[in-house]
Amino acid sequence: MITKHNLPELLNHLGFTEQNQIYRKVFHGQYELSVDFKAEKIHYPNGLTAERDTTLNFSQPENFVVLECVCHLLQTSYTPNQIVLEPKMTGGREDTSFYCDILLRDNDHTPYMLIECKTTDNSNSNSEFEKAWRKMQKDGGQLFNYFNSYRKAQYLCLYASDWNGENVEHSYRLVSMKDNTEYLKSDEKLIGYEQIHAESGSKSDFFEVWKNTYQLDATEHQLFESAPFNIGTRPFSASDLKVVDNTSIQKKYHQFATIMRQHNVSGRENAFDKLVNLFLAKIKDESENPNELKVYWKGAAQDNYFDLQDRLQALYKKGMDEFLGEEITHVTKEEIEAAFILFKNKKDETKKTILDKFTEIKYYTNNDFAFLDVHNKKLFFQNGAILKEVVQMLQDIRLKTDNGGENQFLGDLFEGFLDQGVKQSEGQFFTPLPIVRFLVSSLPLADLISGSDAPPKMIDYACGAGHFLNEYASQIRPLVQAFKQADTAPYYQAIVGIEKEYRLSKVAKVSAFMYGQDGIQIVYGDGLTAHNDKVKVENGAFSVLVANPPYSVKGFLDTLSDDECKSFSLYKHVDKTDTFNSIETFFIERTAQLLQQNGVAAIILPSSVLSNGNIYIKAREILLQHFDIVAIAEFGSGTFGKTGTNTVTLFLRRKSDAPSLSAHYQNRVDFWFSNDKSADELFQDAHLLQQYCQHCGLNWQDYQDFLTFRLPESGIFADYRETYRQSTDWKQRQAKRDYKALSDTEKADLFEQSAWAFAREMEKDKLHYFLLAYANPQPVLIIKSPADNKEAKKFLGYEWSTRKGSEGIKYIGSSEAENEENPNRNQGIFKMHTPLFNPNDLHDSSKLNHLIRQNFQAACTQTQPEISEDLRPFASLRPLHEMLDFSRTVFDKAIQTALVEKVEISSKFTLVKLKDLAHIVRGVTYAKNEQVQTPTSNIILPADNISLDGRLNVSKQIYLLENKELDDEKRLKANDIFICFSSGSKKHVGKLCLIPADTNYYAGGFMGILRCLENIHPAYLFNILNLEEMRNQVRQLSNGNNIKNLSSSIGEIKIPLPPLDIQQQIIAECQKIDQEYETSRMAIETYRAKIAQIFSDLEVLAQNSSRGGGKTV
């Protein structure tokens, strides 16, 4: 709002000069206007009439709006004698509501325009201006009252202005009171203003014409742009366009959403498609018609829906042809009329009939700008009203930036426009601009540009709206100028985006034009296939790949040809193509295919790719074989808006295939496991075998024996022997007739040979990938988003809002931490604060993107990046081979980003794996539709029923269908240990209780049962597993990013196993502490310490770390 406090700034901006607290300005060398701050008076030029003094002082802020408006009218060359302030309405009283603020009249004193001024505040949607506009739309408001006295006026204007500290911001609604005769002819039922004049109608009659005939039409241009008394005659040109700022973006999004709601447009996908078509038409318009733009609503007096659609359709046809090579059919009215040149008889009647039919076919059906399903005249006009409002929303925005400058319009606004349902059906989520900028700025682009003779090729094989393409082009622009002093056009032409969804491929191309990066090439097609048409997409041709590919898309392989499927090594591991949905794994292999040696990549993938089984293991093998892993950035569920998916971004460098390091290491492993050391001296790599043994804690001599075809008795080798004994392969051998015919000695020998062969294959696989990981030329930089929601938002630098009127992404500025109630939170990407990158200096060495660039360079510089104190909460370095688990008899190549200190159990008794002490039973799994609300005899207990201190408190029961058969093994029985195998929290995973008697309950799907064997007492196992030291071991073994999972590793936990009499002694001592706890006010911490002391005194566990305990039921 303009006030007397900021009025001096406004006057200085308008060109006033100050002397002795009086601000003066002379307009056109003739008319002086002054503002006296001491007297708080406004002195308008001689000749300007003020019928009252109310607007000539500082008494109300509205007077400053009048002052600013008069200044602009004078600047536009209206003369003082053509301006009247507060003319009295005929029949009015001494009441302000009957005095118009400004009347413009011509030299004959004929009324031309009535202007009502209101205050506004651009941060307030309920300002006086907005309230007045709503009232005007409801019943005509003050201006139609004034018009009743000045019926010769041609325009009504509701006007407001504000001072934002730098510029004047105008807001006005200009209503024409002139008829559009061509429009009135289109429907004989339409009533115009002239008819009301002729019938001497009332104020409400004029309002009804504005409301019903002209649909409350108002324009927001031409008040000051046109010559005096010639509103609408000056063409709307590119010079009138504005580059929107972040605040305007939010308003535009809300405005679009409001238009869709008000007109009941429910098809959001279709609405977005039509919006994209408007973008394309507008971009073409800005380049082809800069002096007289066509994507512009001229106002009801000069425009109509037919002409508007024709202008848009013609531009869209040209744009599609020029930008995407697509031919669009568009027939104009002039082309139809030209067909009648040779007609001689009944030309007019025939022509009229044909043109009427042409109108029905062309306009009263769906088209490229149909927000509604148009199939008749009524719907055409309804859609026309929507189209007009959307055009008015866009018409003053500059979309195309000739100099390739920043334009956040599609970057930010696009995320809000595209409905979540589209993302789900496409298996996609779209990347917010800050994440786009972080990923691209983390790549070593300066090295890439400076070290390449030709423009490096860049690709995004699932480019969506083209965010990565445009960001990459934007970031290499200054690098090309700095290192090459060359034209950027060839570099843009080396950028390729592939998009399978046609609408998005169109958006990507439009986006490139908006950024002034026209050369970016978009391929409408599948990112998993080769393309050799206009744009060549060939294997091994690209230096940079940045992408956020889709995930979990069922049946995608059925859209590929047989040859295309077979081009992927992963394909042979797929059983059913119609249900297979792990598309992200194929994009990992596609990355290996497309990148050339030393090419770099940043790929966003679901976190599960690092740990899932089955084909994800094969995908990780591709990663380890073909890439150096430079960095892994983990982002939480708030990163991508509504999707809630945890993701990792892999920063990779392509290894060479000639020679292939993976093939070389596989050959060396084969030599070693054939006990052939002849090439050790040649390759100087025997130490790597020793390094592997040292890392895995294997005895070197035992391993040497193992390589000579003997399976040692201890350690991992004993585990291999037992794993093979339980394997299906060995059980099938035992069932064969020829096995049964063998002697016991022969059977033992066969088992040893088979177990060794099993262990040999597993160790060959482990050693191969250890060598690859050990050769990773730099430690992996691991970046993790904080787990706390509030801290995660600060880490990202943004958050998501679904609040009406403020939907979409919100950037968190530096003041966010100081004032969370700050109403102006959305400060724009350049004011956001995040440790990821500095939006104003992408080379800021204090940010995480700089660390990643340094780590890309570490292979050459042989220096590790130094992590500052500020970044240590988010970043750490870890050798790749330490991120793989070589300790088990299965090797899934899971890449563990969590740094967990190993928990070593110290005891004077033998440590035995839990799987050798208890039968491990997984809980009942069931489909969602098998769950019922009414009680049945099939009762499932989830983890909620176990307290953290080891008690069973049945508080939540899940009922399954009565006719579902449940395995009795999964029922909780006396002396069972009921344990939580999976949880979203490390605090809950591994919590357990002892079941005292048989029950009718079954263990749930995330739960398990430990059913003790004869060599261990259940109460002993329960008490020792409930100690804090043992719980830490359990937590260490739990893996998974979203769900911490124990089910595959719980059997590996080592338990001290004293003789049964010692176990009984421990149980008795624990029971005493239990009784004392129950009958006293002992603190839980004291209770746990006493239980731990029992195990320490008997040397079952060392004193230094045992803490914990629990209660039996």
N, C-alpha and C positions, 0 to 999 in steps of 0.2 A: 504494500500500500504506500502511496505517496503521502508523506506527512511534512509538516513544516521543518522537521529535523533533517530529512533527506532531500527537501526541495532545493537547497543550494546546489547539491550535486547534479540534480536533474537540470537545473537552469544552466549550469556550466556546460553540461553535455549538449544542451540546445543552442549554445552559442551566446549566452548572455554574458555581459561583463558587469563586475561589481564595483561599486564605489560608495563608501559610507553606508553600507548595508542596503543599498538600493541596486537591484539587478536590472539592467536595461538591454534591450535588443531592438534594432531597427530592421524591419523587414522590407526588402527590396528598395532600400534607400529612402523609404517614405513614411512607414508606419512604426511608431515607437510604442513598445509595450514595456512597462516597468513593474517591478515587484518590490515594495517597500517593506523590509522585514522589521524595521523599527516601529512603523505604524501598523504593520500587518495589513497592508492594503495592496490590491492589484489594480493597476491603472492601464486600461486597455486603450488602443489607439483612438484618436479622434475619428468620428464617423461610425464607430461601433456602438450600437444602441444596447443599453442595459435597462430594461423596464423595471427592474428592482435592484437593490444593492446587495442582496443576499449572497451573490457569487463573487463579490468584489473584495472579499476579506478572507481571513484565515480561519473563519469560524468552524468550518467542517472540511474534512479531507476531500469530499466530493468536489469542492471548489478548485482543488489542484488538478483534478482530472479535467474539469472544464478548461482551466488555464492551458494544460498541455494540449488538449484538442484544438483550442483556438490557435495556438502556436503552429500546429501542423496545418490547419486550414489556411492560415496566412502564408505559410511557407509554400503551400500548394498553389498560391496565387489568387485565392479568394481575397476580396478587398474588405476593409472594415465595414463599409456601408452595406455589405451583403450579409453581415452577421448580426443577429439579434440575440441577446442573452435574456432568458426568462420572459419570452413573450407571453402575455396573458391570454388564456383561453377565453373564447366568447362565452359569456354567461358564467364565468368563473368567479370564485370568491377569493378573499385574501388568504389563500391556502397554498402551500408549496406544491401540493399534488395537482394543482391546476395551472402550473407554470412549467412549460417545457424548458430544458436547460439551454438548448441552442436551436435557433431557426436560421437556416440558410435560405436566402431569397435572391432572386436575380435583380438586375438593375431596374426592372419594372415593378419590383416589390412583390413579384409572384412567388409564393412558397415553393421551394425546391426540395428541401430535406429537413426533417425534424430529428434532432439528436438528443437522446437522454443519456446522461453521464452517470456512471456508477463506480464505486471503488471496487478494487479487486485485490486479491492476494493469490499469486500463482501456486502457493502451497496449500491453498484452502479451496476445496471444491464446493464450499457453501458460502462463497463471498456474496456481497450485495449484487454484483453483476450476475452471478449464476442464479441467484434467487429471482432476480428480475426477468432473466431469460426464461426460466421455468414458468413464471406467471404469464409472461407474454405468450408463450406457447399454449397456455391453458385458456386464457380468455382475452388476450390482446394486450393486457397490461396498460401502462400509462401511455405508451406511444399511440395505440389505436384510439385512446381517449383524445389525445392531442390532434390526431388526424381528423377527428370529427369536426374540429374547428378550422383545420387547414387542409381541406380536401383536394386542393390542387397540388399538394406536395407529391413528388414522384418517388421519394424514398423515406423510409423510417430507419433510424440507426440507433441501436442500443450499444453504447460505447463505454469502454473502460481502459485504463492504462495503469501500468505499474513501473516502478523503478527498481531494477534488480542489482543496482550497484555499479553496473557497467553500461547498460542500455535500457531504452524505453521498450517495454513489452506491451503491444497493443492487443486488445481483445475486443472485437466488435461483431455484431450481427447486422448486416445491411439487408433490409427487406424492400424489394421493389414493389411499388403500387401501380406498375404499368402492366398491361396485359401482353401475353405472348399469343398473338392471333393464330399462328400456325399450330400451336399446341391446342388452342381452343377448338380448332377445326377438326382435330383428331377424334373428338367425342362431342356430339351435339348436346349431351347432358351437362357438360361443363359450364359453369357460370363464371363470368369474368368481372373485373372491377368496373368496366364501362357500363355493364348492365346495372350494377348497383347504383352507379352515378345517375344513370338515366331514370331509375326508379326512386331516386332520393332515399336510398336505403340508410339504415342506421349503422352505428359503429360496429355492432355485432354482425351485421350483414357483410361488412368488409372483412372482418376477422374470419368469418366462415369461408369466404372465397380464398383467403390466404391459407386457411387450414385444409379445406377439402379439395380445392382446385389445384393449389400450388404446394400442397403437403408441407406447410410451415417452412417453405424454402427461404433460406437466407445465405448470403455470401459473406466471406471474411476477407475479401480483397477489393481493391479499386476505390476505396474511400479517399486515399491520398495519392494513389498511383495515377489516377486519371486527371485530365485537365478540368478546370472548374466547369461545373454544370454538364459534364460529359462522362459521367460515371459509366464504366463498362466499355468505353470506346478504345481504351488503350489495351493492346494485346498483353496477355500474361506471358512473360518471357523467362528464360533461364536465370536472368539476373534477379528475379523475384524469389528464387528458391533459397532455402536455408538448409544448412547442414545441422541436423538435430543433435542436441546434446543428450546426456543420459536421462535427465529429468523428463525431457520431451518424449523419449522412447517409452518411458513408463506410462505417460499420458496417452500416447498413441495406442499402446497395447490395451489399455483400459477402454479407450474410445472404440476400438475395433470390437472388443468383447461386448461392450454396451450396445453397439449397433446390432450385433448378432442376437443378443438377448431380446432387445426391444422388438425385433422383427421375427422372433421365434425361429431363427435359423439354427437347426439342431445338427445338421451335417457338418461337423467341424473339418473333417478331411476335405470335403468338397469346398468349403469356404476357404481353406488354406490354398487349395489348388487355384481357385479364382484370384486369390490375392497374389499368388505368384505370376499369374497371367497379367495382372495389372502391373506388377513390377517390370515384367518384360516389355510391355507396351510403353511404360513410362521411361524406361532406359532408352528405348528406340526413339521416343519422343524428344528426350533431352539432347540426343545427338543429331537428330534430323531436323527438329523444329525449334531451335533455341530462341528464335525471335518471336515466335507465336506458338506456344505450347498447346497441344490438343488434349492432353490428359488434364482437363480443367473444366469445372462446372461454371458456366458463365452467368448463371442465375436464371431464375424462372422466366424473366422477361425476355431473355435472348437465347435460351437453350431449351432442349427437350430430350426425353429419354431415347428417342429414335436416333437423333443426331449424335448423342453421346456414345451410344453403343456402336454406331458406324465408325466414329473416330477411333474408338478403342480397338475395334476389330481390324481395321486397316493397319494400325500400328502393330498389333499382335501378329498379323499375317507376315508383315515385313520382318519383324523381329525373329520369328520362328525360322523363317527362311535364311536369314543372315547369320543368326547365332547358332542354330542347331541343324540347319539343312533340312528342316521339315516343311513340307508344303501344306498350307492351310487354305481351304476353299473360302473365298469371300466375294460375294457378288454385290455390287452397289446398285442403288436405285438408278443412277445415271446410265449404267450398262443396260438395264432393262429398258429405259426410255429410248436409248439409242437403237434398240431393236425394232422400233416402230417407224423409223425414218421412211421406209419404203411403203408403209401402209397408205392407201388412198381412200378407202371407204370405211366409214364408221370407226375412224382411227381413235377418236376420243373415248367412245364407249368401250371399245376393245382394250385400249390402253388402261383405262380406269379399272376395268375388271381384272386385268392381269396384275396391275400394281396392287390392287387390294389383296389378291391371292398371294402375291409376292410378300406383302407385309405380313400376312398370316404365317406363311412358311418361314420367313426369315426372323421375325421378331417374336412371334407367339409360340416359340419352341425353345428348347434348351440351347445354350450357346456357351462360348468360352468365358462368359462373365455372368453366368446364371448362378447366383447364390441360392436361389430357390429352384425347385423343379417346375420350369415354365412350360405350360402347354395350352395356355389361352391368353386372351387379351388382359383379363384382370390380373393374372399372375405376372404378365410382362410389366405392368405398371407397378405392382408390388415389388418386383425385383429391381425395377428402375429406381425406386426410392432408396433401396439398400445400396445399389451401385453408386448412386449419386453421393450418398453419405460417405461411402468408402473412398470414392475419388476425392471428395473434399478433405478427407483425412490425410490423403497422400499428396495432394496436388502442390502443396507448398514445400515439400521435402526434396532435397537434392539427393538423388540416388547414385548418380554416376560421378565419380571423382576422377577428373582428367589427370591429376598428378599422382594418382595412386595413394592418396592420403587415407588416414584411418576413417572408417565408416562402420560404426557398431550396429547399424540398423538391422542387418541380417544376423550379425553375430549374437546379439542379445535378444532381439525381438523374436527371432525365429524360434528360440527355445520355448517361448510362451505360446506361440501360435500353433505349433505342431502338437496335436493331441497325444496323450499317453497311449491311447489305444492303438495308434499307428505304430508306435515303437514296439509294443508287445507283439503285434501281428507280424512285424518284420524282423523280430528278434534283435532289435537295435535299441541303443540309447544314444542320444546325441550329446556331443561333447561341449561343455560350457567353455566360453572363450578364454577364461583364465587358465584352464587346463590345457587348451590348445596352445596358448602362448608359452606355457611352462614346458611342454613337451618339445616344441620346435626350438625354443631358445636353449634347451639342454643339449642339443646336438652340436657337433663341432663344425658348424657351417662356415666359419671363417677359414679354417684349414681346408675345407672342401673346395671353397671358391678359389682361394689363393693357389691351391695346388693342382687345379684342373685347367688344362688347356682349352677344352671345350666345355660348354655349359653342362653341368652334371644333371642327369635325369632324376626326377623325383616322382614318386607315385603314391597315391592313396587308393587302395583297391576296394574300398567301401566308403566312398567320399561323402555320401549324404549331401549336405548343403554346401560342401566345399570349404569348410572352415580351415582344415589343415592346409589345403592347397593355397588359399589366400594368405594365411599367416606365414607360410614358408616363403611365398613370393614377396611378401612385405618385409620379411627379415633379411632376405638375401639382397634386396634392392641397394641398401647402403654399402653392403660388402662388395657387390659388383662395381659400384662406383668407386670404392676405395682401392680395390685390388686390381681391377681390370680397366677402369675408366671407359667402360663399354656400354653400348645400348642394352637395356634390360630385356628388350623384346625376345631375343633368342633364348634367354634364360627362362622367361615365362612359357615359351613354346615347348620347353623341355619338361614342363610340369604336366602330369597326367592324372586324371581322376576317373575312376570307374564306379558306376552306380547302377545297380540292377533295377531300382524302382524309377520308372520313367519320370514321375513328377519331381523327384529329388534330383535327378540328373539335370532337369530343366532349371531347378533352383540353383544348382552348383554353377551352371554356366551364367545365369543371371547375376549371381553373386560375384563372379570374376569380373564382370563388366562394371558392377557397382564399385569395386575396388580399383578400377582402372587397370586391371591385369588381364586384358582381353585375350592374350595369347594362350592362357591356360586351356588345355584340351580336356574335354569331357567325353568319356565313352559310355554310352548307354548299353550296359551289358553286365555279365556276371564276372565278378572279380576273381573267380577261381579258374577262369578259362583264358586262353591266349586270344589276342585280337590282332588282326593283320589288315584291317580295312584302311580307313583314312588315318587312324592313329595306330601305330604299331606298339604292341605290348609283348615284348619278347623276354625270354628267360635270360638272366645274367646281364641285363642291360641297365639296371638302375643303381644309382649311388645312394639314394635316400628313399626310405619308406617310412611314412608316418600314417598310422591308421587306428581306427576304433572299429574293428570288424564286428559283424553280428555274432550272436551266440545263441545256442539252443534253438536251432531251426530244424524242425522235423521234416524229413523227406527231401532235403536239399539235393542229395545225390541223384535223385530221380530226375532232376532237371538238367543233369549233365549227360553228355553222350558217353558211350562205353569207353572210347579212347580217352576222353577227358578224365574220366574216373581213374583209368589205369595209369594216367600220368602221375598219380600220387602213390607213393609207397604205402601210405596209410590205408589205401582202399582195400588191400588184401586182408586187413584186420577187421573189416566191417562185415557183420553177419547179415543183417536185414537193412537194406537201404531205405525202405519205406518208413521205418521207425527210428533210424539212426539220426541223432540231432546235434552231435558234437561238431558243429561247423567250424568252431574256433580252432580246433586242432588242424583242420585242413588249411586254414589261413596261416597257421604257423609254418606249415610245409610250403605254402605258396610264397611266403616271405623268403624262405631259403632258395626257392626257384628263381625269384625275380632279382634279388640283389646280386651285384657283382662282388668280386673280392674286395674286402675292406669297406664295402657299402655299410651304411649305418641305418638303424631302424629304431623307432619308438612305437610300440604296439600296446594298446590297452586291451587287457584280457580279463575274464573272470578269475578271481583268486584261486578258484578250484583247479586251474590248469597246473598249479604247482604241486598238487597233492593227490588229485583224483587217480583212480586206477584205470585198468583196461586200456582204451586207446590213448588216454592222456599220458600213460607211461611211454608209449611210442612217440607221442608228440614231444615229450621231454628229451627223448633220445635224439630227435632231430635237432632240438635246441642245443644240446651238448655236443653233438657231432659237427654242426655247421656254424655255430656262433660262439664268439666270445661274449660272455654276459658281463656287461659293464656296470649296469645299475638296475635295481628293482625298486620301484616306488609303489607302496601300498596305499590305496585310498579307501576311506570308509564309505558307509552307505549313504551319506548325505552329499556325495560328490556329484551325482548325476540326477538330482531332482527326485522324481517319484519312483525311480526304478528300485532304489534300496539295495543295489548290488554292490558287494565289495569287489574291488578290482585291483589288479596289479598292472603297472606299466613296465614292460621290459625294454631296456635300452641295450641294443645289441650291435655287434660288429661282425660282419660276415667273414668266416674263415675262407681260406683258399681251398679249392677242390683239386688243384694241380700244383703240387701234390696235396693229397688229402691227409691231414694230420690224423683223422679218425681211422682211415684205412691203414696208415703207417703203424699206429698203436695197436690196431687189431692184429696186424702181422707179427708185431713184437710179442704180444700176448700169446699168440699161437706158437711162436718159437719157444717161449719159456715153458709153456705147458706141454710141449713135446720134449722137454728137458734138453733143448738145443740152445746152447749159449755161444754158438760160434760167431754170432753177429754183435755180441755185447761190446767188444772192443771197437768195432766199426762205428756203432751208434753212440757209444759212451753213455749208456742209459741204464746199466745194471743197478745204479743207485736208486732209480725210480721204484724198482721192485722192493728194495729195502725201505724206501720212504713209505710205500704202501703198508708194509708190515708194521712199521713204527706207528703210523697214523691209526691203524686198526687194533693195535695192541697185540699183534701176533708174534709168536716166538719165531725168530728167523730160521732156526734149525728145523722147527716143525714145518715151516713153509717149504723149506728145501726138500724135506722128506715128502711133503704133499706133492711137489712137482715131480717126484720120482715114483709116482703111482701108489703112494701109501697114504691112508687116511689116519692122521694122528688121533689120539684118544681124547684129548682135552680141548677146552675152549669152544670156539665156534665150530670146530670140526666134529665135536661130540653132538652139537646141536644139529649139524647137517645129517649126521647119522640117524638121529632120532626123528628129524623131520621126514627123511626119506622112508624110515620105517613106517610112518603113519600115512605115507603118500598113496594115492590111488594106483600109481604105477607099480609099486611094490606089492600091494594087495592083489592086483590083477595077476602079477607073476606067480604069487603064492597059490593062486587058484588054478593054475595050469597043471595039466597032468604030468608034463615032463619035469616040473619043479618037484612035485610030490614024489617022483621016482628017485630023486637025489638023496645021497646020504646026508647026515647032519653036517659033516665037515664040508661037503660040497655046497650045501645050502648056505653055510656061514661064509664060505669063500665067495659065492655068488652075491650075497648081500653086500660084502665089503667092496667088491668090484663095482656093483651098481651104485652103492652109496658114494663111492669115490667119483664115479662118472657124474653123478648128480651134483656133488660139491664142486667138481671141476668146472662144469658149465656155469654154475653160479659165480664162482670165483673169477673165471675168465671175464664174465660180464662186469663184475665189480671192478676188476683191475683195469679193464678197458676204459670205463667211465671215470675211474679215479685219475688215470693218466690224462684224460681230456680235461677234467676239472682242474687238476694240478697245473696243467699248462695254460690255464686262463691267464692272460698276460698281466692282469691287474686284479686286486681283490674286488669283490662286488660291493658297490656302494648301495646300502640298504636304507631306504627312506620310508618312514612309517608315519601315518597320520595318528594323532593322539586318539586314545579310546574315548575320552570324555567328549561328550557332544559339543559343549561350549568351546572347548579347546580345539576341537576338530574344525569348527567354523572359522576360528581365528587362523588356523593353519591354512585352510583353503583361501581365506580372504573374502569369502562370500557365503551366503546362505540362500535358501529358497523360501519364497513367500507364496501362499495361496490366498492371502487376504484379498477380498474383493476391492478392486481399485488399485491394488499394489502387487499384482501377480508377477511371478517370474523370479529372476535372479536378483539378489541384493548384494552389492559390494560393501564390504565392511571397511570403513575408513579408519585412519589412525585414531580418531576420537571415539571409536566404538567402545573400547575398553573403559573409557572414562565416563561415558554416558550412554547406557543402553536404551534410555528412553528418548534419545535424540530423534525427533520426527524426520529429520533429513538424513536418513541413514544411507540412502543410495547415492553415493558420491561419484560413481563411475569407475571404470576399471583403472584409470590413471591415478585415482586417489585411494585405491584399495591397498591394504597392508597385509603382506603374507611373507613367510620365510621362503616360499617357493621361488619367487622372482620379484624383481623391482620393475613395476610396469613402466616407469619412466627411464630406466636404465637396465636393459636386459643383460648387460655385462657387469653388473654390480657383483663384486667378489664376495660379498657377505651373504649371498643367497644360495639356495640349494641347486638351482640350475647351473651356476658357476662350478659347483663341486662336480656335477655330472660331466660337464665339458672337460674339466681337469682330469677326470678318471678316464674319459675317452683318450686323452693324450698321454695317460700314464704309461702305456705300452711303449711309447717312443721316448718319453722323458725319463722313464725309470724312477719316477718320484710319485709317491702317493699324495692325494689331496689332503690338506690339513683341515680338519673339521674344527671350526671355531666353537667356543663355549656356548654361544647362542644357538648353534645348530645341532649340538650333541643330543638334545632331547628327541630329535627327528632323524638323525643320520648316524650310520656306523659303517665300518668297513669290515669285511669278512672274506677270507679265502673261499673260493667256490667249493673246493673239496671238503671243507668243513661244514658245508650246507647240505651235504648228502650223507645218508645214514648207511654205513657199510657193516653195521654190527649185527644184523639179523640174517636169518637164513632165507629171507625173501629180500629182493632188491628192486624197489619200485621207482628209483631215481627221483623221489619226491625232493623238492628243493625247499629246505626249511629256512625261512627268513628270521624266525625268532631265535635270539641268542639265549640259550638256556644253559646255565652251569650244570655240569654233571653232578648228580648226587651219588656219592660213594657210600655204600653201606659197610660199616666196619663191625665185625663180630668175631668172637673166638669159635663160633660154630659154623658149620658148612653153610654156604649160601646156595639155596636151591631155587630154581625158577618156579614161579607160581603154577605154571602149566603142569609141573611134575608133582604138585601137592594137592591140586584140586581140579575137579572137572568143571570146565568153564561153559556155562549155558547162556546163550543169547536170549533176550526177551522176545515176546510175541510181536510180530509185525502184522499190520492189518491195513486194509484200505479205508479211506475216510467214510465211504458209504456203508461200511460194516459196523460203524459206531452208532449206538442208539442212546436215547435219553432215558428211556424207562429201564428200571433195574432188570438184569438177567443174571444167570448163574455164571456167565463169563465175565469176570471182573478183573480189570487190568489196573495195576498200580504204577503210576509214573513216579518221577523223582521227587515230586512235591511231598511225598509221604515220609521221606527220610530227612531228619534234622541234621544240621551241620555237626552236632556233637554225637551223632551215632544212635539216634532213637528212631523207632518206627512209630509214627503217629498217623494213622489212617485218616486222612482228611479229604482226599480227592480220589474218587473211583471212576473209572471209565468202563462203560458197559458195551459189550459187543453182541452181535446178533446171537440169539439162543442157539440157532442151528449151526453156528460156526464151530467146527471141531478144533479144539486146542490140544497141543501136545502136552501130556501130563508132566513131562520132564521140566516144563517151564513154570509149573506151579510151585509156589513157595512152601517149603517143608521144614520140619524141625531141623535146626542146626545149619540151615542154609545161611550164607552171607549174601544179603541183597545189596547190590552195588550199582551206582550210576555210571554207565559206560560213556554216555555222550551228553554234552551240555554246551550251551552258549557261553558258559562262564567256567574258567579254570577253578573257581572257588567251589563249584558244585560237582565237577567231574571227579569221580573216585569216592564220593561220600558213601557210607555204607552202614548197615545195621545187621545184627544177628537175629535170626528168626527163632523164637523159643519153642514153637509147636507148629504142627501141620496147619495149613490155612487153605482157604478156597480161592486165594488170590493168585494171579499170574503176573510175572514180571513184564513190564511194558517194553516197547520197542527200543527205547534208549537205555534200557536197564539190562542187568545181567545177574546171574547167580553163580556164586562160587560154592561148589559142593565138595567138601573135603574128602580126600582119600584117607587111608588108614594110618598114614605116617604123620598126620598133623591133626591137632584138636581144633575144632571150629572156634571155640572161645579164644584160644591162643591166636589163631590167624586173624580173628576180628580185632583183638586188642592191638596186635602189632601193626596191622594195616591202618589203624586209626591214629597211630602216632604221627606227629608232624613230620618227622624225618621220612617216614614211608609215604605220607601224603605228598611230600615234595617229589619223591621218585615217581609217583603216579602222575602228578602234574607234568613232569618232564616228558613222560611218554605220550601224553595226550597230544594229538595233532589235529590239524584242520584250521581253516581261517575263520569261518563263521561258527561252525560247531566243533568243539573240542571232543575228540573221539578216542576212546581207549580200547574199543572192542577188538582191534587187530593186534594190539601190543600188550595188553594186560598180562598175558602169559609170560612175558619176558621179565617181569619184575622179580628180583631176587629176594628171597625171604630167608633169614637165619633160621636154621632147623635144629634146635636142641633136642635131646632125647625126650620121649613122652613124659618121663617123670619130672623133668625140668619144666616142661610145658604145663603140667598139672600144678606145679609149685607156683608158677607165674599166674595161672588162672586163680588159684586160691588167694594170692596176695592182692590181685586186682579186685576180687569180690569183696575183700575187707575194705578197700578204698571206696568201692561202690556203696557199701553199707554206711560208711562214715559220711560220704557225700549226701546220701539220702536223709540222714538223721541229723545233719548239722547245717550250718550256714556257710559251708566251705565254698569259696569262690571257684568258678570253673577253671581259672588259670592254675590255682593251687592243686585242684583235682588232677588236671592234665600233667602237671609237673611230678606229682607223686606216682602216677602210673608210669611215666617215663623213667622215673628213678628205679622202679622195679626191674625194668629191662636193663638198665645200666648196672645195677648192683650184681646181677647175674651174668654180666658181660655178654648179653645177647646183642645189645647195641652200645656203641661207644657213648660216653657221657657228653661229648662236646656238642652234639647237635640234636639229641632226642628231645622233642617237645610234643606233647599232644595227649592222646588218650581218647576215651569214649565211654559210652554207657551201653551195656547189653540190655536187651529188652526183657 
